Amino acid sequence: MNLAISLDPAGLFPNVLICANVNYNGLDAISRKILVNDRFKKREKGETTEDVTFKNEQERIQKLKDQFGIELTPDEVEGIKGRRTAMEVFDPDTVPIDIFAAFS
C-alpha cells in the first residue's frame, strides 16, 4: 500500500478497519469472511452463516483472533484508542461505501 493513500484523511484506510478472507476450492469461492469496523459477516456456499455487530472493542479484537488468527499485543490494543475506527468513537454514517455489498 502506498504511504500517501494510507495516511490521506479522506481516504478509505484511515476511516475504515477492514479484514477479509476468501477460501477457495479450485477457482470457486466456498467461504468468505469480512470484518468492517463494527460488523463481521461470514458466508458459506452463498449463504450468510454469521452476521454480528460488535458492542465494544473487546468483541472485535476477539473476532479478529478467532476468525483471522490476528492476535493484537497490549500496545496494539492501546494504539486503537482515540482513532476514528475505534469502537468508542466509530460513526457508521461516515463510511464512504457499502463494503459488504462487494462480498454479497
C-alpha positions as CSV (number, residue, x, y, z in Angstrom):
1,M,0.0,0.0,0.0
2,N,1.2,3.5,-0.8
3,L,2.0,5.6,2.3
4,A,0.1,8.6,0.9
5,I,-3.0,6.5,0.5
6,S,-2.8,5.0,3.9
7,L,-2.4,8.5,5.6
8,D,-4.9,10.5,3.5
9,P,-7.5,11.8,6.0
10,A,-10.2,11.5,3.3
11,G,-9.1,8.1,2.2
12,L,-10.6,4.7,2.9
13,F,-7.9,3.2,5.1
14,P,-7.7,5.8,7.9
15,N,-11.5,5.7,8.1
16,V,-12.3,2.0,7.8
17,L,-11.0,-1.0,9.6
18,I,-11.2,-3.9,7.1
19,C,-10.1,-7.5,7.2
20,A,-11.2,-10.1,4.7
21,N,-10.5,-13.7,3.8
22,V,-11.8,-15.9,1.0
23,N,-11.4,-19.7,0.9
24,Y,-11.3,-21.4,-2.5
25,N,-11.8,-24.9,-3.9
26,G,-10.1,-24.5,-7.2
27,L,-11.5,-21.4,-8.7
28,D,-14.7,-21.5,-6.7
29,A,-15.0,-19.4,-3.5
30,I,-16.5,-21.6,-0.9
31,S,-16.5,-19.2,2.1
32,R,-15.9,-15.5,2.7
33,K,-15.3,-13.7,6.0
34,I,-15.2,-9.9,6.3
35,L,-14.8,-7.6,9.2
36,V,-15.6,-4.0,8.6
37,N,-15.4,-1.5,11.5
38,D,-18.2,-2.7,13.8
39,R,-19.5,-5.6,11.9
40,F,-18.4,-9.2,10.9
41,K,-20.1,-11.3,8.3
42,K,-19.4,-14.9,7.2
43,R,-20.8,-16.5,4.1
44,E,-20.5,-20.2,3.2
45,K,-21.8,-21.6,-0.1
46,G,-23.6,-18.4,-0.9
47,E,-25.5,-18.2,2.4
48,T,-24.8,-15.9,5.3
49,T,-24.0,-18.1,8.3
50,E,-22.9,-15.3,10.7
51,D,-23.7,-11.6,10.9
52,V,-22.5,-9.8,14.0
53,T,-22.5,-6.2,15.1
54,F,-19.9,-5.6,17.8
55,K,-20.9,-3.8,21.0
56,N,-17.4,-3.0,22.1
57,E,-13.7,-3.1,21.2
58,Q,-13.0,-6.4,23.1
59,E,-15.6,-8.2,21.0
60,R,-14.0,-7.0,17.8
61,I,-10.5,-7.9,19.0
62,Q,-11.7,-11.4,19.9
63,K,-13.3,-11.9,16.5
64,L,-10.0,-10.8,14.8
65,K,-8.3,-13.6,16.8
66,D,-10.9,-16.3,16.4
67,Q,-11.7,-15.8,12.7
68,F,-8.5,-14.4,11.2
69,G,-5.8,-15.5,13.6
70,I,-4.8,-12.0,14.3
71,E,-3.6,-11.5,18.0
72,L,-3.0,-7.9,19.0
73,T,-0.4,-7.1,21.6
74,P,-1.4,-4.9,24.6
75,D,0.4,-2.0,22.9
76,E,-1.5,-2.5,19.6
77,V,-4.8,-2.6,21.6
78,E,-3.8,0.6,23.3
79,G,-3.0,2.2,19.9
80,I,-6.6,1.7,18.8
81,K,-8.0,4.1,21.4
82,G,-8.9,7.5,20.1
83,R,-8.6,6.6,16.4
84,R,-11.6,7.2,14.0
85,T,-12.1,3.4,13.7
86,A,-12.1,2.8,17.5
87,M,-15.4,1.3,18.6
88,E,-15.9,4.1,21.2
89,V,-15.9,6.8,18.6
90,F,-16.9,5.0,15.4
91,D,-19.7,6.5,13.4
92,P,-21.1,4.1,10.8
93,D,-22.6,7.0,8.9
94,T,-19.1,8.2,8.0
95,V,-18.2,5.0,6.0
96,P,-17.9,6.2,2.4
97,I,-19.0,3.0,0.6
98,D,-21.0,-0.2,1.4
99,I,-18.1,-2.6,1.6
100,F,-20.4,-5.6,2.4
101,A,-22.2,-5.2,-1.0
102,A,-19.0,-6.3,-2.7
103,F,-19.0,-9.6,-0.7
104,S,-22.6,-10.5,-1.1
